[in-house]
Amino acid sequence: MTPPPFDIPRSEPRRSLDPVRFCAMTTVALIAWVVSPPVCLMIMSGFGLWAYARAIRGGLRESRCVLKRPALVLGYLSLTFVAGALGFVAHLIGG
């Protein structure tokens, strides 16, 4: 009688997380900014920046976001965060 075959576990390369949802949510927040305070924009783009930075450290090389390249997505999220901060400051000042 032959022994049963042993399955040798194979380690597959770990896929990194693509936080495309945060890119999409930042776009929605940018549109919502027209009718609401820019704090929402800052929060969503801040989460997106955190998630993309973490994903890039984990090996993300291409995003499903329209911009494709994670560096471009980080630039977009950074610009929207700064725009939200400027809008919030302008709102506080009364401009």
Buried (B, 14 or more C-beta within 10 A) or exposed (E): EEEEEEEEEEEEEEEBEBBBBBBBBBBEBBEBBEEEBBBBBBBBBBBBBEBBBEBBEEEBEEBEBEBEEBEEBBEBBEEBBEBBBEBBEEEEEEE
